[in-house]
């Protein structure tokens, strides 16, 4: 296989985890990769640490930018990438030895694919398999089920304008997958655990409050109104049909109960369901 993969590792105040992350990259069975570590204006000593990896393997590269947030850092790294395929990887997470190899194999076998991801496992404060809803565009309209570390082609990133820098408080992955997939393209989830997500007491996701999340979702709803109207519209139409059917069935049931109650009240002096009204 000759397809080059660019692994993009943004890092902000995560130097303590960086070695584990980059070691998982170094151990890949797939050899044709580069790894671009992006220093997003980090206040810790990650620059020294990151540059030490350049001496270990020439496939590691280092880029610095003033702090711009996760989306900006990923875009910075991808803009420097020479690979046909991109794999974002946060500095506190890890990937399995076979992940890149299996993902590229999937792309080679099916050129309709836009995104390939895998099963995931949590480690750290919480452990165990990360249970996520199966992918569908309908499910994607309700919530995100593809973590950040999925493979896609750099050309597709360019066509959608990259990650949205306005998504500074979270949900940047969700927005990107919507932009990438709403107009077509298939998604494949590998049946192997290939991504390890570090859970911590405090994370960006947990720090996003209700007001911030409401703002982010409102922003998404406007930016991708075509997507949400399509899938939420279909959902609400289906929900209305189900509700109407339930009301019809409930009306029939209530009518049956009423007849039984009238009969019992007149002949036995009591009701069973409590639906009988004397005025009737």
C-alpha positions as CSV (number, residue, x, y, z in Angstrom):
1,X,0.0,0.0,0.0
2,X,1.4,3.5,-0.9
3,X,-1.4,5.7,0.5
4,X,0.2,8.2,2.8
5,X,-1.5,9.0,6.1
6,X,-1.0,12.2,8.0
7,X,-1.7,11.9,11.7
8,X,-2.5,15.3,13.2
9,X,-1.9,15.7,16.9
10,X,-2.9,19.1,18.3
11,X,-1.6,19.8,21.8
12,X,-2.5,22.4,24.3
13,X,-1.5,21.8,28.0
14,X,-1.4,18.0,27.5
15,X,2.4,17.4,27.6
16,X,2.0,14.8,30.3
17,X,0.1,12.5,28.0
18,X,2.0,13.2,24.7
19,X,4.6,10.5,25.0
20,X,1.9,7.8,25.2
21,X,0.0,9.2,22.3
22,X,3.1,9.4,20.0
23,X,4.3,6.0,21.1
24,X,1.1,4.5,19.8
25,X,1.7,6.3,16.5
26,X,5.3,5.0,16.3
27,X,4.1,1.4,16.8
28,X,1.8,1.4,13.8
29,X,2.1,-1.6,11.6
30,X,1.3,0.6,8.6
31,X,4.6,2.3,7.8
32,X,3.7,5.1,5.3
33,X,2.7,7.8,7.7
34,X,3.8,11.2,9.0
35,X,2.8,12.6,12.3
36,X,2.4,16.4,12.7
37,X,2.4,17.6,16.3
38,X,0.8,21.1,16.5
39,X,1.7,23.2,19.5
40,X,-1.4,25.4,19.9
41,X,0.4,28.0,22.0
42,X,0.7,25.5,24.9
43,X,1.9,27.0,28.2
44,X,3.7,23.8,29.3
45,X,6.9,22.3,28.0
46,X,5.4,20.3,25.2
47,X,7.7,22.0,22.6
48,X,10.8,20.3,24.1
49,X,9.0,17.0,24.4
50,X,7.5,17.1,20.9
51,X,10.9,18.0,19.3
52,X,12.5,15.1,21.0
53,X,10.3,12.8,18.9
54,X,11.7,14.3,15.7
55,X,15.1,12.8,16.7
56,X,13.5,9.4,17.2
57,X,11.8,9.2,13.8
58,X,11.9,11.6,10.8
59,X,8.3,10.9,10.2
60,X,7.4,13.1,13.2
61,X,7.1,16.8,12.4
62,X,6.5,19.9,14.6
63,X,4.4,23.0,14.0
64,X,3.8,26.0,16.3
65,X,0.9,28.4,16.2
66,X,-0.5,31.0,18.6
67,X,-3.4,29.6,20.6
68,X,-6.5,29.3,18.3
69,X,-8.4,26.4,19.7
70,X,-8.7,22.8,18.7
71,X,-10.4,23.3,15.3
72,X,-7.7,25.9,14.3
73,X,-4.9,23.6,15.5
74,X,-6.2,20.7,13.4
75,X,-6.6,22.9,10.4
76,X,-3.1,24.1,10.8
77,X,-1.7,20.6,11.0
78,X,-3.7,19.4,8.0
79,X,-2.6,22.4,5.9
80,X,1.0,21.2,6.4
81,X,0.1,17.6,5.7
82,X,1.5,15.8,2.6
83,X,-0.7,12.7,3.1
84,X,-3.7,11.8,1.0
85,X,-5.5,10.6,4.2
86,X,-5.9,12.4,7.5
87,X,-6.2,11.0,11.0
88,X,-6.8,13.5,13.8
89,X,-5.5,12.3,17.2
90,X,-5.8,14.3,20.4
91,X,-2.6,14.4,22.4
92,X,-4.1,12.5,25.4
93,X,-5.6,9.6,23.4
94,X,-4.0,6.5,21.7
95,X,-4.6,4.2,18.7
96,X,-4.0,0.5,18.2
97,X,-1.1,-0.9,16.1
98,X,-3.4,-2.0,13.3
99,X,-5.8,0.9,13.1
100,X,-4.3,2.8,10.3
101,X,-3.6,-0.4,8.3
102,X,-7.1,-1.7,8.6
103,X,-8.6,1.7,7.8
104,X,-6.5,2.2,4.6
105,X,-7.4,-1.4,3.5
106,X,-11.1,-0.4,3.9
107,X,-10.6,2.7,1.7
108,X,-8.8,0.7,-1.0
109,X,-11.5,-1.9,-1.1
110,X,-14.4,0.6,-1.3
111,X,-13.8,4.0,-3.1
112,X,-17.3,5.2,-2.0
113,X,-16.1,5.7,1.6
114,X,-15.6,9.1,3.0
115,X,-15.0,8.2,6.6
116,X,-13.6,5.1,8.3
117,X,-13.6,4.7,12.1
118,X,-13.5,1.8,14.5
119,X,-14.7,0.5,17.9
120,X,-13.4,2.5,20.8
121,X,-12.5,1.8,24.4
122,X,-12.2,4.2,27.4
123,X,-9.3,4.3,29.7
124,X,-8.4,6.5,32.7
125,X,-11.1,7.5,35.2
126,X,-13.6,5.4,33.3
127,X,-12.8,2.2,31.5
128,X,-14.6,-0.2,29.2
129,X,-16.0,-0.2,25.7
130,X,-17.3,3.2,24.5
131,X,-20.9,2.4,23.5
132,X,-21.9,4.6,20.6
133,X,-25.1,4.7,18.4
134,X,-24.6,3.1,15.0
135,X,-23.9,5.6,12.2
136,X,-26.7,6.9,10.0
137,X,-27.4,10.4,8.7
138,X,-30.6,10.4,10.7
139,X,-28.7,9.5,13.9
140,X,-26.1,12.1,13.1
141,X,-28.9,14.7,13.0
142,X,-29.7,13.9,16.6
143,X,-26.1,13.5,18.1
144,X,-22.5,12.8,17.1
145,X,-21.4,9.1,17.2
146,X,-18.1,9.4,15.3
147,X,-15.2,10.3,17.6
148,X,-12.5,12.7,16.3
149,X,-10.0,9.9,15.4
150,X,-11.5,8.7,12.1
151,X,-9.8,8.7,8.8
152,X,-10.9,10.8,5.8
153,X,-9.3,12.3,2.7
154,X,-7.5,15.6,2.7
155,X,-9.4,16.6,-0.5
156,X,-12.7,16.2,1.3
157,X,-11.4,18.4,4.2
158,X,-10.5,21.1,1.7
159,X,-13.9,20.9,-0.1
160,X,-15.9,21.6,3.1
161,X,-13.5,24.3,4.3
162,X,-11.9,22.3,7.2
163,X,-12.9,22.3,10.8
164,X,-15.0,25.4,11.8
165,X,-12.8,27.6,14.1
166,X,-16.1,29.1,15.6
167,X,-16.6,25.8,17.4
168,X,-14.2,26.7,20.2
169,X,-16.3,25.2,23.1
170,X,-16.8,21.7,21.7
171,X,-18.9,19.9,19.1
172,X,-16.3,20.6,16.4
173,X,-16.2,16.9,15.4
174,X,-20.0,16.8,15.0
175,X,-20.0,19.9,12.8
176,X,-17.2,18.5,10.7
177,X,-18.9,15.1,10.1
178,X,-22.1,16.9,9.1
179,X,-20.3,19.1,6.7
180,X,-18.4,16.1,5.3
181,X,-21.3,13.7,4.9
182,X,-24.5,15.6,4.4
183,X,-24.2,15.6,0.6
184,X,-23.3,11.9,0.2
185,X,-20.5,9.4,0.8
186,X,-20.4,6.2,2.8
187,X,-19.1,5.5,6.3
188,X,-17.6,2.3,7.6
189,X,-17.0,1.3,11.2
190,X,-14.3,-1.3,11.6
191,X,-15.2,-4.2,13.9
192,X,-12.0,-3.9,15.9
193,X,-11.1,-1.6,18.8
194,X,-8.6,0.8,17.3
195,X,-9.1,4.0,19.4
196,X,-8.5,4.5,23.1
197,X,-10.2,7.5,24.6
198,X,-8.7,8.9,27.8
199,X,-11.3,9.8,30.4
200,X,-10.5,12.5,33.0
201,X,-12.2,14.2,35.9
202,X,-12.3,17.4,33.9
203,X,-12.5,17.5,30.1
204,X,-13.5,19.9,27.4
205,X,-16.8,18.0,26.9
206,X,-17.7,18.1,30.6
207,X,-16.8,21.8,30.8
208,X,-19.3,22.8,28.1
209,X,-22.3,24.1,30.0
210,X,-25.9,24.0,29.0
211,X,-25.9,27.6,27.7
212,X,-22.7,27.0,25.6
213,X,-24.2,23.8,24.3
214,X,-27.5,25.6,23.4
215,X,-25.4,28.2,21.6
216,X,-23.4,25.6,19.7
217,X,-26.5,23.7,18.6
218,X,-28.2,26.9,17.5
219,X,-25.1,27.7,15.5
220,X,-25.1,24.2,13.9
221,X,-28.8,24.5,13.2
222,X,-28.3,27.7,11.2
223,X,-25.1,26.7,9.4
224,X,-26.5,23.3,8.4
225,X,-30.2,24.2,8.2
226,X,-30.6,22.1,5.1
227,X,-29.3,19.0,6.9
228,X,-31.4,19.4,10.0
229,X,-34.6,20.4,8.2
230,X,-34.3,17.3,6.1
231,X,-33.8,14.8,8.9
232,X,-35.6,16.5,11.7
233,X,-38.5,17.2,9.3
234,X,-38.7,13.5,8.5
235,X,-38.5,12.6,12.2
236,X,-41.3,15.0,13.1
237,X,-43.5,13.7,10.3
238,X,-43.0,10.2,11.4
239,X,-43.6,11.1,15.1
240,X,-46.8,12.9,14.1
241,X,-48.1,9.8,12.3
242,X,-47.2,7.6,15.3
243,X,-48.9,10.0,17.7
244,X,-52.0,10.2,15.5
245,X,-52.2,6.4,15.4
246,X,-51.8,6.1,19.1
247,X,-54.6,8.7,19.7
248,X,-56.9,6.7,17.4
249,X,-56.2,3.5,19.2
250,X,-56.6,5.2,22.6
251,X,-60.0,6.7,21.5
252,X,-61.2,3.2,20.5
253,X,-60.0,1.8,23.8
254,X,-61.7,4.5,25.8
255,X,-64.9,3.9,23.9
256,X,-64.8,0.3,24.7
257,X,-64.1,1.0,28.4
258,X,-67.0,3.5,28.5
259,X,-69.4,0.9,27.2
260,X,-68.3,-1.6,29.7
261,X,-68.5,1.0,32.5
262,X,-72.1,2.1,31.5
263,X,-73.2,-1.6,31.5
264,X,-71.7,-2.3,34.9
265,X,-73.0,0.9,36.5
266,X,-76.6,0.3,35.3
267,X,-76.8,-3.4,36.1
268,X,-74.4,-3.8,39.0
269,X,-74.0,-0.4,40.5
270,X,-70.2,0.1,40.1
271,X,-67.6,1.0,37.4
272,X,-64.4,-0.8,36.4
273,X,-62.4,1.9,34.7
274,X,-63.9,5.0,36.2
275,X,-64.9,6.5,32.8
276,X,-68.7,6.5,33.5
277,X,-70.2,9.9,34.0
278,X,-73.7,10.2,35.4
279,X,-74.6,13.2,33.3
280,X,-74.3,11.0,30.2
